[in-house]
Amino acid sequence: MGLLVELAGRYEVTSNRESGFGRYDVMLRPLRQGEDGIILEFKVHDPKEESSLEEPYRQHWIRSGKQGSF
């Protein structure tokens, strides 16, 4: 969060205390209309359990029963 202090004049910075799939970690909401908002989600990669950074998303996608690519 400390790295985002520089953006305080341009964005409302919100940290989400909840965790898990479907929840963001940090949201940057632009204070000026027309600028892009940014949603950040941080992950920890455990190479012993996951073959790639994509693996946790793929597993979630399969468990949720969704069709197509993620």
Predicted model as a PDB file, atoms N, CA, C, CB and O in Angstrom, pLDDT in the B-factor column:
MODEL        1                                                                  
ATOM      1  N   MET A   1       0.822  -1.188   0.000  1.00 62.00           N  
ATOM      2  CA  MET A   1       0.000   0.000   0.000  1.00 62.00           C  
ATOM      3  C   MET A   1       0.865   1.250   0.000  1.00 62.00           C  
ATOM      4  CB  MET A   1      -0.935  -0.001   1.198  1.00 62.00           C  
ATOM      5  O   MET A   1       0.487   2.253  -0.604  1.00 62.00           O  
ATOM      6  N   GLY A   2       1.992   1.216   0.647  1.00 71.00           N  
ATOM      7  CA  GLY A   2       2.848   2.387   0.719  1.00 71.00           C  
ATOM      8  C   GLY A   2       3.288   2.891  -0.640  1.00 71.00           C  
ATOM      9  O   GLY A   2       3.468   4.094  -0.830  1.00 71.00           O  
ATOM     10  N   LEU A   3       3.462   1.981  -1.590  1.00 73.00           N  
ATOM     11  CA  LEU A   3       3.874   2.371  -2.943  1.00 73.00           C  
ATOM     12  C   LEU A   3       2.778   3.144  -3.671  1.00 73.00           C  
ATOM     13  CB  LEU A   3       4.257   1.136  -3.754  1.00 73.00           C  
ATOM     14  O   LEU A   3       3.062   3.864  -4.628  1.00 73.00           O  
ATOM     15  N   LEU A   4       1.544   3.004  -3.233  1.00 75.00           N  
ATOM     16  CA  LEU A   4       0.415   3.648  -3.900  1.00 75.00           C  
ATOM     17  C   LEU A   4       0.122   5.043  -3.371  1.00 75.00           C  
ATOM     18  CB  LEU A   4      -0.810   2.797  -3.756  1.00 75.00           C  
ATOM     19  O   LEU A   4      -0.747   5.730  -3.908  1.00 75.00           O  
ATOM     20  N   VAL A   5       0.827   5.476  -2.332  1.00 77.00           N  
ATOM     21  CA  VAL A   5       0.582   6.792  -1.740  1.00 77.00           C  
ATOM     22  C   VAL A   5       0.766   7.889  -2.784  1.00 77.00           C  
ATOM     23  CB  VAL A   5       1.523   7.032  -0.541  1.00 77.00           C  
ATOM     24  O   VAL A   5       0.064   8.900  -2.754  1.00 77.00           O  
ATOM     25  N   GLU A   6       1.685   7.698  -3.683  1.00 81.00           N  
ATOM     26  CA  GLU A   6       1.957   8.689  -4.735  1.00 81.00           C  
ATOM     27  C   GLU A   6       0.727   8.931  -5.618  1.00 81.00           C  
ATOM     28  CB  GLU A   6       3.138   8.228  -5.604  1.00 81.00           C  
ATOM     29  O   GLU A   6       0.604   9.994  -6.226  1.00 81.00           O  
ATOM     30  N   LEU A   7      -0.164   7.973  -5.690  1.00 82.00           N  
ATOM     31  CA  LEU A   7      -1.357   8.088  -6.538  1.00 82.00           C  
ATOM     32  C   LEU A   7      -2.548   8.702  -5.811  1.00 82.00           C  
ATOM     33  CB  LEU A   7      -1.742   6.727  -7.067  1.00 82.00           C  
ATOM     34  O   LEU A   7      -3.619   8.848  -6.401  1.00 82.00           O  
ATOM     35  N   ALA A   8      -2.382   9.060  -4.556  1.00 79.00           N  
ATOM     36  CA  ALA A   8      -3.497   9.537  -3.737  1.00 79.00           C  
ATOM     37  C   ALA A   8      -4.179  10.770  -4.326  1.00 79.00           C  
ATOM     38  CB  ALA A   8      -3.009   9.849  -2.343  1.00 79.00           C  
ATOM     39  O   ALA A   8      -5.380  10.938  -4.120  1.00 79.00           O  
ATOM     40  N   GLY A   9      -3.490  11.615  -5.029  1.00 88.00           N  
ATOM     41  CA  GLY A   9      -4.105  12.797  -5.617  1.00 88.00           C  
ATOM     42  C   GLY A   9      -4.920  12.514  -6.862  1.00 88.00           C  
ATOM     43  O   GLY A   9      -5.735  13.337  -7.278  1.00 88.00           O  
ATOM     44  N   ARG A  10      -4.703  11.351  -7.458  1.00 91.00           N  
ATOM     45  CA  ARG A  10      -5.413  10.974  -8.684  1.00 91.00           C  
ATOM     46  C   ARG A  10      -6.443   9.889  -8.473  1.00 91.00           C  
ATOM     47  CB  ARG A  10      -4.436  10.524  -9.719  1.00 91.00           C  
ATOM     48  O   ARG A  10      -7.400   9.784  -9.240  1.00 91.00           O  
ATOM     49  N   TYR A  11      -6.262   9.071  -7.435  1.00 91.00           N  
ATOM     50  CA  TYR A  11      -7.124   7.913  -7.212  1.00 91.00           C  
ATOM     51  C   TYR A  11      -7.555   7.817  -5.758  1.00 91.00           C  
ATOM     52  CB  TYR A  11      -6.412   6.633  -7.630  1.00 91.00           C  
ATOM     53  O   TYR A  11      -6.841   8.243  -4.850  1.00 91.00           O  
ATOM     54  N   GLU A  12      -8.722   7.255  -5.557  1.00 89.00           N  
ATOM     55  CA  GLU A  12      -9.147   6.820  -4.230  1.00 89.00           C  
ATOM     56  C   GLU A  12      -8.629   5.395  -4.098  1.00 89.00           C  
ATOM     57  CB  GLU A  12     -10.737   6.910  -4.031  1.00 89.00           C  
ATOM     58  O   GLU A  12      -9.015   4.520  -4.874  1.00 89.00           O  
ATOM     59  N   VAL A  13      -7.772   5.158  -3.137  1.00 85.00           N  
ATOM     60  CA  VAL A  13      -7.147   3.851  -2.960  1.00 85.00           C  
ATOM     61  C   VAL A  13      -7.896   3.085  -1.880  1.00 85.00           C  
ATOM     62  CB  VAL A  13      -5.643   3.994  -2.595  1.00 85.00           C  
ATOM     63  O   VAL A  13      -8.004   3.545  -0.743  1.00 85.00           O  
ATOM     64  N   THR A  14      -8.417   1.904  -2.244  1.00 83.00           N  
ATOM     65  CA  THR A  14      -9.177   1.081  -1.314  1.00 83.00           C  
ATOM     66  C   THR A  14      -8.517  -0.288  -1.205  1.00 83.00           C  
ATOM     67  CB  THR A  14     -10.655   0.948  -1.768  1.00 83.00           C  
ATOM     68  O   THR A  14      -8.241  -0.933  -2.216  1.00 83.00           O  
ATOM     69  N   SER A  15      -8.269  -0.723   0.017  1.00 81.00           N  
ATOM     70  CA  SER A  15      -7.713  -2.048   0.261  1.00 81.00           C  
ATOM     71  C   SER A  15      -8.829  -2.944   0.777  1.00 81.00           C  
ATOM     72  CB  SER A  15      -6.523  -1.991   1.273  1.00 81.00           C  
ATOM     73  O   SER A  15      -9.573  -2.558   1.678  1.00 81.00           O  
ATOM     74  N   ASN A  16      -8.948  -4.132   0.211  1.00 77.00           N  
ATOM     75  CA  ASN A  16      -9.978  -5.076   0.611  1.00 77.00           C  
ATOM     76  C   ASN A  16      -9.389  -6.052   1.621  1.00 77.00           C  
ATOM     77  CB  ASN A  16     -10.554  -5.829  -0.617  1.00 77.00           C  
ATOM     78  O   ASN A  16      -8.431  -6.758   1.307  1.00 77.00           O  
ATOM     79  N   ARG A  17      -9.934  -6.103   2.802  1.00 72.00           N  
ATOM     80  CA  ARG A  17      -9.412  -6.999   3.840  1.00 72.00           C  
ATOM     81  C   ARG A  17      -9.831  -8.447   3.635  1.00 72.00           C  
ATOM     82  CB  ARG A  17      -9.873  -6.534   5.200  1.00 72.00           C  
ATOM     83  O   ARG A  17      -9.195  -9.357   4.167  1.00 72.00           O  
ATOM     84  N   GLU A  18     -10.879  -8.667   2.879  1.00 69.00           N  
ATOM     85  CA  GLU A  18     -11.318 -10.033   2.587  1.00 69.00           C  
ATOM     86  C   GLU A  18     -10.346 -10.639   1.575  1.00 69.00           C  
ATOM     87  CB  GLU A  18     -12.796 -10.056   2.040  1.00 69.00           C  
ATOM     88  O   GLU A  18      -9.644  -9.913   0.871  1.00 69.00           O  
ATOM     89  N   SER A  19     -10.309 -11.953   1.507  1.00 61.00           N  
ATOM     90  CA  SER A  19      -9.453 -12.603   0.533  1.00 61.00           C  
ATOM     91  C   SER A  19     -10.194 -13.763  -0.102  1.00 61.00           C  
ATOM     92  CB  SER A  19      -8.147 -13.083   1.184  1.00 61.00           C  
ATOM     93  O   SER A  19     -11.211 -14.229   0.413  1.00 61.00           O  
ATOM     94  N   GLY A  20      -9.672 -14.220  -1.223  1.00 63.00           N  
ATOM     95  CA  GLY A  20     -10.275 -15.359  -1.910  1.00 63.00           C  
ATOM     96  C   GLY A  20     -10.653 -15.002  -3.324  1.00 63.00           C  
ATOM     97  O   GLY A  20     -10.578 -13.839  -3.722  1.00 63.00           O  
ATOM     98  N   PHE A  21     -11.059 -15.997  -4.085  1.00 60.00           N  
ATOM     99  CA  PHE A  21     -11.436 -15.774  -5.477  1.00 60.00           C  
ATOM    100  C   PHE A  21     -12.631 -14.833  -5.550  1.00 60.00           C  
ATOM    101  CB  PHE A  21     -11.760 -17.111  -6.176  1.00 60.00           C  
ATOM    102  O   PHE A  21     -13.561 -14.929  -4.750  1.00 60.00           O  
ATOM    103  N   GLY A  22     -12.595 -13.943  -6.495  1.00 64.00           N  
ATOM    104  CA  GLY A  22     -13.693 -13.019  -6.707  1.00 64.00           C  
ATOM    105  C   GLY A  22     -13.588 -11.748  -5.892  1.00 64.00           C  
ATOM    106  O   GLY A  22     -14.474 -10.897  -5.959  1.00 64.00           O  
ATOM    107  N   ARG A  23     -12.522 -11.604  -5.125  1.00 73.00           N  
ATOM    108  CA  ARG A  23     -12.336 -10.397  -4.326  1.00 73.00           C  
ATOM    109  C   ARG A  23     -11.015  -9.745  -4.707  1.00 73.00           C  
ATOM    110  CB  ARG A  23     -12.372 -10.721  -2.808  1.00 73.00           C  
ATOM    111  O   ARG A  23      -9.989 -10.416  -4.822  1.00 73.00           O  
ATOM    112  N   TYR A  24     -11.051  -8.455  -4.899  1.00 76.00           N  
ATOM    113  CA  TYR A  24      -9.823  -7.730  -5.229  1.00 76.00           C  
ATOM    114  C   TYR A  24      -9.022  -7.468  -3.953  1.00 76.00           C  
ATOM    115  CB  TYR A  24     -10.148  -6.393  -5.954  1.00 76.00           C  
ATOM    116  O   TYR A  24      -9.554  -7.552  -2.846  1.00 76.00           O  
ATOM    117  N   ASP A  25      -7.735  -7.150  -4.124  1.00 84.00           N  
ATOM    118  CA  ASP A  25      -6.893  -6.782  -2.994  1.00 84.00           C  
ATOM    119  C   ASP A  25      -6.803  -5.265  -2.848  1.00 84.00           C  
ATOM    120  CB  ASP A  25      -5.495  -7.381  -3.158  1.00 84.00           C  
ATOM    121  O   ASP A  25      -6.902  -4.731  -1.743  1.00 84.00           O  
ATOM    122  N   VAL A  26      -6.614  -4.576  -3.977  1.00 85.00           N  
ATOM    123  CA  VAL A  26      -6.526  -3.116  -3.965  1.00 85.00           C  
ATOM    124  C   VAL A  26      -7.298  -2.577  -5.162  1.00 85.00           C  
ATOM    125  CB  VAL A  26      -5.035  -2.634  -3.997  1.00 85.00           C  
ATOM    126  O   VAL A  26      -7.179  -3.091  -6.274  1.00 85.00           O  
ATOM    127  N   MET A  27      -8.094  -1.531  -4.921  1.00 87.00           N  
ATOM    128  CA  MET A  27      -8.818  -0.883  -6.017  1.00 87.00           C  
ATOM    129  C   MET A  27      -8.410   0.580  -6.063  1.00 87.00           C  
ATOM    130  CB  MET A  27     -10.368  -1.027  -5.844  1.00 87.00           C  
ATOM    131  O   MET A  27      -8.393   1.271  -5.044  1.00 87.00           O  
ATOM    132  N   LEU A  28      -8.081   1.040  -7.269  1.00 90.00           N  
ATOM    133  CA  LEU A  28      -7.758   2.442  -7.502  1.00 90.00           C  
ATOM    134  C   LEU A  28      -8.895   3.039  -8.320  1.00 90.00           C  
ATOM    135  CB  LEU A  28      -6.372   2.608  -8.234  1.00 90.00           C  
ATOM    136  O   LEU A  28      -9.032   2.751  -9.509  1.00 90.00           O  
ATOM    137  N   ARG A  29      -9.705   3.866  -7.683  1.00 92.00           N  
ATOM    138  CA  ARG A  29     -10.847   4.497  -8.343  1.00 92.00           C  
ATOM    139  C   ARG A  29     -10.434   5.916  -8.730  1.00 92.00           C  
ATOM    140  CB  ARG A  29     -12.123   4.505  -7.414  1.00 92.00           C  
ATOM    141  O   ARG A  29     -10.056   6.706  -7.866  1.00 92.00           O  
ATOM    142  N   PRO A  30     -10.504   6.246 -10.025  1.00 95.00           N  
ATOM    143  CA  PRO A  30     -10.048   7.572 -10.451  1.00 95.00           C  
ATOM    144  C   PRO A  30     -10.911   8.689  -9.864  1.00 95.00           C  
ATOM    145  CB  PRO A  30     -10.054   7.663 -11.973  1.00 95.00           C  
ATOM    146  O   PRO A  30     -12.133   8.569  -9.779  1.00 95.00           O  
ATOM    147  N   LEU A  31     -10.258   9.764  -9.466  1.00 95.00           N  
ATOM    148  CA  LEU A  31     -10.978  10.918  -8.936  1.00 95.00           C  
ATOM    149  C   LEU A  31     -11.500  11.799 -10.068  1.00 95.00           C  
ATOM    150  CB  LEU A  31     -10.070  11.734  -8.004  1.00 95.00           C  
ATOM    151  O   LEU A  31     -12.448  12.562  -9.881  1.00 95.00           O  
ATOM    152  N   ARG A  32     -10.881  11.691 -11.238  1.00 94.00           N  
ATOM    153  CA  ARG A  32     -11.319  12.469 -12.399  1.00 94.00           C  
ATOM    154  C   ARG A  32     -12.036  11.556 -13.388  1.00 94.00           C  
ATOM    155  CB  ARG A  32     -10.115  13.172 -13.082  1.00 94.00           C  
ATOM    156  O   ARG A  32     -11.554  10.473 -13.721  1.00 94.00           O  
ATOM    157  N   GLN A  33     -13.178  12.010 -13.841  1.00 94.00           N  
ATOM    158  CA  GLN A  33     -13.955  11.241 -14.812  1.00 94.00           C  
ATOM    159  C   GLN A  33     -13.149  11.085 -16.101  1.00 94.00           C  
ATOM    160  CB  GLN A  33     -15.320  11.928 -15.099  1.00 94.00           C  
ATOM    161  O   GLN A  33     -12.459  12.011 -16.528  1.00 94.00           O  
ATOM    162  N   GLY A  34     -13.243   9.923 -16.704  1.00 95.00           N  
ATOM    163  CA  GLY A  34     -12.556   9.658 -17.960  1.00 95.00           C  
ATOM    164  C   GLY A  34     -11.229   8.933 -17.794  1.00 95.00           C  
ATOM    165  O   GLY A  34     -10.671   8.445 -18.777  1.00 95.00           O  
ATOM    166  N   GLU A  35     -10.709   8.851 -16.566  1.00 94.00           N  
ATOM    167  CA  GLU A  35      -9.473   8.112 -16.341  1.00 94.00           C  
ATOM    168  C   GLU A  35      -9.817   6.658 -16.026  1.00 94.00           C  
ATOM    169  CB  GLU A  35      -8.639   8.751 -15.188  1.00 94.00           C  
ATOM    170  O   GLU A  35     -10.920   6.355 -15.571  1.00 94.00           O  
ATOM    171  N   ASP A  36      -8.881   5.785 -16.269  1.00 94.00           N  
ATOM    172  CA  ASP A  36      -9.094   4.357 -16.032  1.00 94.00           C  
ATOM    173  C   ASP A  36      -8.976   4.018 -14.557  1.00 94.00           C  
ATOM    174  CB  ASP A  36      -8.096   3.529 -16.835  1.00 94.00           C  
ATOM    175  O   ASP A  36      -8.126   4.558 -13.850  1.00 94.00           O  
ATOM    176  N   GLY A  37      -9.837   3.120 -14.101  1.00 94.00           N  
ATOM    177  CA  GLY A  37      -9.714   2.551 -12.772  1.00 94.00           C  
ATOM    178  C   GLY A  37      -8.805   1.333 -12.846  1.00 94.00           C  
ATOM    179  O   GLY A  37      -8.610   0.761 -13.918  1.00 94.00           O  
ATOM    180  N   ILE A  38      -8.256   0.942 -11.715  1.00 91.00           N  
ATOM    181  CA  ILE A  38      -7.320  -0.183 -11.678  1.00 91.00           C  
ATOM    182  C   ILE A  38      -7.688  -1.088 -10.517  1.00 91.00           C  
ATOM    183  CB  ILE A  38      -5.848   0.308 -11.549  1.00 91.00           C  
ATOM    184  O   ILE A  38      -7.913  -0.617  -9.402  1.00 91.00           O  
ATOM    185  N   ILE A  39      -7.749  -2.386 -10.778  1.00 88.00           N  
ATOM    186  CA  ILE A  39      -7.989  -3.375  -9.725  1.00 88.00           C  
ATOM    187  C   ILE A  39      -6.774  -4.297  -9.671  1.00 88.00           C  
ATOM    188  CB  ILE A  39      -9.317  -4.191  -9.986  1.00 88.00           C  
ATOM    189  O   ILE A  39      -6.358  -4.853 -10.687  1.00 88.00           O  
ATOM    190  N   LEU A  40      -6.211  -4.451  -8.474  1.00 85.00           N  
ATOM    191  CA  LEU A  40      -5.033  -5.294  -8.285  1.00 85.00           C  
ATOM    192  C   LEU A  40      -5.391  -6.486  -7.413  1.00 85.00           C  
ATOM    193  CB  LEU A  40      -3.873  -4.490  -7.654  1.00 85.00           C  
ATOM    194  O   LEU A  40      -6.095  -6.355  -6.412  1.00 85.00           O  
ATOM    195  N   GLU A  41      -4.900  -7.637  -7.806  1.00 80.00           N  
ATOM    196  CA  GLU A  41      -5.065  -8.844  -7.004  1.00 80.00           C  
ATOM    197  C   GLU A  41      -3.699  -9.489  -6.895  1.00 80.00           C  
ATOM    198  CB  GLU A  41      -6.121  -9.830  -7.630  1.00 80.00           C  
ATOM    199  O   GLU A  41      -3.069  -9.785  -7.911  1.00 80.00           O  
ATOM    200  N   PHE A  42      -3.239  -9.709  -5.691  1.00 78.00           N  
ATOM    201  CA  PHE A  42      -1.912 -10.262  -5.457  1.00 78.00           C  
ATOM    202  C   PHE A  42      -2.014 -11.749  -5.181  1.00 78.00           C  
ATOM    203  CB  PHE A  42      -1.218  -9.545  -4.290  1.00 78.00           C  
ATOM    204  O   PHE A  42      -2.944 -12.210  -4.519  1.00 78.00           O  
ATOM    205  N   LYS A  43      -1.051 -12.491  -5.694  1.00 73.00           N  
ATOM    206  CA  LYS A  43      -1.034 -13.942  -5.515  1.00 73.00           C  
ATOM    207  C   LYS A  43       0.340 -14.386  -5.041  1.00 73.00           C  
ATOM    208  CB  LYS A  43      -1.413 -14.666  -6.828  1.00 73.00           C  
ATOM    209  O   LYS A  43       1.350 -13.730  -5.300  1.00 73.00           O  
ATOM    210  N   VAL A  44       0.355 -15.500  -4.349  1.00 73.00           N  
ATOM    211  CA  VAL A  44       1.595 -16.154  -3.956  1.00 73.00           C  
ATOM    212  C   VAL A  44       1.675 -17.446  -4.744  1.00 73.00           C  
ATOM    213  CB  VAL A  44       1.659 -16.415  -2.404  1.00 73.00           C  
ATOM    214  O   VAL A  44       0.735 -18.241  -4.751  1.00 73.00           O  
ATOM    215  N   HIS A  45       2.806 -17.653  -5.409  1.00 71.00           N  
ATOM    216  CA  HIS A  45       2.983 -18.857  -6.230  1.00 71.00           C  
ATOM    217  C   HIS A  45       3.807 -19.870  -5.447  1.00 71.00           C  
ATOM    218  CB  HIS A  45       3.673 -18.518  -7.594  1.00 71.00           C  
ATOM    219  O   HIS A  45       4.905 -19.561  -4.983  1.00 71.00           O  
ATOM    220  N   ASP A  46       3.277 -21.074  -5.301  1.00 77.00           N  
ATOM    221  CA  ASP A  46       3.987 -22.166  -4.655  1.00 77.00           C  
ATOM    222  C   ASP A  46       4.337 -23.196  -5.719  1.00 77.00           C  
ATOM    223  CB  ASP A  46       3.136 -22.801  -3.510  1.00 77.00           C  
ATOM    224  O   ASP A  46       3.483 -23.992  -6.110  1.00 77.00           O  
ATOM    225  N   PRO A  47       5.579 -23.193  -6.191  1.00 78.00           N  
ATOM    226  CA  PRO A  47       5.955 -24.111  -7.277  1.00 78.00           C  
ATOM    227  C   PRO A  47       5.811 -25.586  -6.915  1.00 78.00           C  
ATOM    228  CB  PRO A  47       7.372 -23.848  -7.690  1.00 78.00           C  
ATOM    229  O   PRO A  47       5.759 -26.432  -7.808  1.00 78.00           O  
ATOM    230  N   LYS A  48       5.744 -25.912  -5.618  1.00 81.00           N  
ATOM    231  CA  LYS A  48       5.550 -27.308  -5.214  1.00 81.00           C  
ATOM    232  C   LYS A  48       4.121 -27.767  -5.475  1.00 81.00           C  
ATOM    233  CB  LYS A  48       5.892 -27.487  -3.733  1.00 81.00           C  
ATOM    234  O   LYS A  48       3.880 -28.955  -5.691  1.00 81.00           O  
ATOM    235  N   GLU A  49       3.173 -26.836  -5.457  1.00 77.00           N  
ATOM    236  CA  GLU A  49       1.763 -27.178  -5.626  1.00 77.00           C  
ATOM    237  C   GLU A  49       1.179 -26.764  -6.970  1.00 77.00           C  
ATOM    238  CB  GLU A  49       0.969 -26.549  -4.538  1.00 77.00           C  
ATOM    239  O   GLU A  49       0.157 -27.303  -7.395  1.00 77.00           O  
ATOM    240  N   GLU A  50       1.815 -25.816  -7.638  1.00 76.00           N  
ATOM    241  CA  GLU A  50       1.263 -25.272  -8.881  1.00 76.00           C  
ATOM    242  C   GLU A  50       2.318 -25.314  -9.972  1.00 76.00           C  
ATOM    243  CB  GLU A  50       0.755 -23.827  -8.677  1.00 76.00           C  
ATOM    244  O   GLU A  50       3.459 -24.900  -9.767  1.00 76.00           O  
ATOM    245  N   SER A  51       1.926 -25.816 -11.124  1.00 77.00           N  
ATOM    246  CA  SER A  51       2.880 -25.931 -12.224  1.00 77.00           C  
ATOM    247  C   SER A  51       3.147 -24.591 -12.896  1.00 77.00           C  
ATOM    248  CB  SER A  51       2.372 -26.923 -13.248  1.00 77.00           C  
ATOM    249  O   SER A  51       4.169 -24.429 -13.563  1.00 77.00           O  
ATOM    250  N   SER A  52       2.242 -23.628 -12.730  1.00 77.00           N  
ATOM    251  CA  SER A  52       2.428 -22.308 -13.336  1.00 77.00           C  
ATOM    252  C   SER A  52       1.637 -21.278 -12.541  1.00 77.00           C  
ATOM    253  CB  SER A  52       1.988 -22.307 -14.830  1.00 77.00           C  
ATOM    254  O   SER A  52       0.855 -21.640 -11.662  1.00 77.00           O  
ATOM    255  N   LEU A  53       1.831 -20.017 -12.838  1.00 71.00           N  
ATOM    256  CA  LEU A  53       1.054 -18.971 -12.185  1.00 71.00           C  
ATOM    257  C   LEU A  53      -0.409 -19.041 -12.596  1.00 71.00           C  
ATOM    258  CB  LEU A  53       1.627 -17.597 -12.515  1.00 71.00           C  
ATOM    259  O   LEU A  53      -1.285 -18.521 -11.905  1.00 71.00           O  
ATOM    260  N   GLU A  54      -0.661 -19.684 -13.717  1.00 76.00           N  
ATOM    261  CA  GLU A  54      -2.014 -19.817 -14.247  1.00 76.00           C  
ATOM    262  C   GLU A  54      -2.808 -20.915 -13.535  1.00 76.00           C  
ATOM    263  CB  GLU A  54      -1.958 -20.106 -15.737  1.00 76.00           C  
ATOM    264  O   GLU A  54      -4.039 -20.903 -13.554  1.00 76.00           O  
ATOM    265  N   GLU A  55      -2.121 -21.843 -12.921  1.00 75.00           N  
ATOM    266  CA  GLU A  55      -2.745 -23.044 -12.367  1.00 75.00           C  
ATOM    267  C   GLU A  55      -3.870 -22.764 -11.363  1.00 75.00           C  
ATOM    268  CB  GLU A  55      -1.698 -23.879 -11.706  1.00 75.00           C  
ATOM    269  O   GLU A  55      -4.930 -23.378 -11.492  1.00 75.00           O  
ATOM    270  N   PRO A  56      -3.711 -21.884 -10.377  1.00 70.00           N  
ATOM    271  CA  PRO A  56      -4.822 -21.681  -9.429  1.00 70.00           C  
ATOM    272  C   PRO A  56      -6.085 -21.159 -10.108  1.00 70.00           C  
ATOM    273  CB  PRO A  56      -4.401 -20.709  -8.335  1.00 70.00           C  
ATOM    274  O   PRO A  56      -7.192 -21.521  -9.709  1.00 70.00           O  
ATOM    275  N   TYR A  57      -5.936 -20.319 -11.122  1.00 73.00           N  
ATOM    276  CA  TYR A  57      -7.105 -19.809 -11.839  1.00 73.00           C  
ATOM    277  C   TYR A  57      -7.764 -20.925 -12.647  1.00 73.00           C  
ATOM    278  CB  TYR A  57      -6.707 -18.642 -12.766  1.00 73.00           C  
ATOM    279  O   TYR A  57      -8.989 -21.037 -12.689  1.00 73.00           O  
ATOM    280  N   ARG A  58      -6.951 -21.728 -13.272  1.00 74.00           N  
ATOM    281  CA  ARG A  58      -7.476 -22.840 -14.069  1.00 74.00           C  
ATOM    282  C   ARG A  58      -8.254 -23.795 -13.172  1.00 74.00           C  
ATOM    283  CB  ARG A  58      -6.329 -23.590 -14.795  1.00 74.00           C  
ATOM    284  O   ARG A  58      -9.345 -24.228 -13.544  1.00 74.00           O  
ATOM    285  N   GLN A  59      -7.721 -24.133 -12.006  1.00 73.00           N  
ATOM    286  CA  GLN A  59      -8.402 -25.036 -11.084  1.00 73.00           C  
ATOM    287  C   GLN A  59      -9.728 -24.440 -10.620  1.00 73.00           C  
ATOM    288  CB  GLN A  59      -7.507 -25.343  -9.876  1.00 73.00           C  
ATOM    289  O   GLN A  59     -10.735 -25.146 -10.559  1.00 73.00           O  
ATOM    290  N   HIS A  60      -9.737 -23.162 -10.298  1.00 71.00           N  
ATOM    291  CA  HIS A  60     -10.974 -22.498  -9.880  1.00 71.00           C  
ATOM    292  C   HIS A  60     -12.000 -22.512 -11.005  1.00 71.00           C  
ATOM    293  CB  HIS A  60     -10.689 -21.052  -9.443  1.00 71.00           C  
ATOM    294  O   HIS A  60     -13.182 -22.770 -10.774  1.00 71.00           O  
ATOM    295  N   TRP A  61     -11.542 -22.235 -12.224  1.00 73.00           N  
ATOM    296  CA  TRP A  61     -12.432 -22.198 -13.391  1.00 73.00           C  
ATOM    297  C   TRP A  61     -13.079 -23.564 -13.600  1.00 73.00           C  
ATOM    298  CB  TRP A  61     -11.655 -21.771 -14.663  1.00 73.00           C  
ATOM    299  O   TRP A  61     -14.277 -23.648 -13.866  1.00 73.00           O  
ATOM    300  N   ILE A  62     -12.305 -24.616 -13.483  1.00 77.00           N  
ATOM    301  CA  ILE A  62     -12.822 -25.977 -13.667  1.00 77.00           C  
ATOM    302  C   ILE A  62     -13.822 -26.318 -12.560  1.00 77.00           C  
ATOM    303  CB  ILE A  62     -11.662 -27.007 -13.679  1.00 77.00           C  
ATOM    304  O   ILE A  62     -14.889 -26.864 -12.836  1.00 77.00           O  
ATOM    305  N   ARG A  63     -13.479 -25.996 -11.305  1.00 76.00           N  
ATOM    306  CA  ARG A  63     -14.373 -26.295 -10.170  1.00 76.00           C  
ATOM    307  C   ARG A  63     -15.683 -25.535 -10.280  1.00 76.00           C  
ATOM    308  CB  ARG A  63     -13.688 -25.951  -8.841  1.00 76.00           C  
ATOM    309  O   ARG A  63     -16.724 -26.031  -9.849  1.00 76.00           O  
ATOM    310  N   SER A  64     -15.644 -24.340 -10.850  1.00 75.00           N  
ATOM    311  CA  SER A  64     -16.879 -23.531 -10.937  1.00 75.00           C  
ATOM    312  C   SER A  64     -17.797 -24.012 -12.053  1.00 75.00           C  
ATOM    313  CB  SER A  64     -16.533 -22.056 -11.163  1.00 75.00           C  
ATOM    314  O   SER A  64     -18.953 -23.597 -12.126  1.00 75.00           O  
ATOM    315  N   GLY A  65     -17.283 -24.898 -12.936  1.00 71.00           N  
ATOM    316  CA  GLY A  65     -18.113 -25.439 -14.009  1.00 71.00           C  
ATOM    317  C   GLY A  65     -18.316 -24.496 -15.186  1.00 71.00           C  
ATOM    318  O   GLY A  65     -19.218 -24.705 -15.997  1.00 71.00           O  
ATOM    319  N   LYS A  66     -17.498 -23.472 -15.286  1.00 66.00           N  
ATOM    320  CA  LYS A  66     -17.634 -22.504 -16.389  1.00 66.00           C  
ATOM    321  C   LYS A  66     -17.042 -23.086 -17.662  1.00 66.00           C  
ATOM    322  CB  LYS A  66     -16.939 -21.158 -16.038  1.00 66.00           C  
ATOM    323  O   LYS A  66     -16.101 -23.879 -17.635  1.00 66.00           O  
ATOM    324  N   GLN A  67     -17.616 -22.672 -18.760  1.00 60.00           N  
ATOM    325  CA  GLN A  67     -17.178 -23.133 -20.081  1.00 60.00           C  
ATOM    326  C   GLN A  67     -16.206 -22.127 -20.681  1.00 60.00           C  
ATOM    327  CB  GLN A  67     -18.390 -23.342 -21.025  1.00 60.00           C  
ATOM    328  O   GLN A  67     -16.208 -20.956 -20.303  1.00 60.00           O  
ATOM    329  N   GLY A  68     -15.390 -22.575 -21.600  1.00 58.00           N  
ATOM    330  CA  GLY A  68     -14.506 -21.668 -22.329  1.00 58.00           C  
ATOM    331  C   GLY A  68     -13.209 -21.414 -21.574  1.00 58.00           C  
ATOM    332  O   GLY A  68     -12.889 -22.092 -20.598  1.00 58.00           O  
ATOM    333  N   SER A  69     -12.480 -20.430 -22.049  1.00 57.00           N  
ATOM    334  CA  SER A  69     -11.191 -20.121 -21.438  1.00 57.00           C  
ATOM    335  C   SER A  69     -11.362 -19.032 -20.390  1.00 57.00           C  
ATOM    336  CB  SER A  69     -10.167 -19.686 -22.505  1.00 57.00           C  
ATOM    337  O   SER A  69     -12.344 -18.290 -20.396  1.00 57.00           O  
ATOM    338  N   PHE A  70     -10.403 -18.952 -19.504  1.00 50.00           N  
ATOM    339  CA  PHE A  70     -10.467 -17.937 -18.478  1.00 50.00           C  
ATOM    340  C   PHE A  70      -9.605 -16.830 -18.919  1.00 50.00           C  
ATOM    341  CB  PHE A  70     -10.046 -18.457 -17.104  1.00 50.00           C  
ATOM    342  O   PHE A  70      -9.482 -15.826 -18.218  1.00 50.00           O  
TER     343      PHE A  70                                                      
ENDMDL                                                                          
END                                                                             
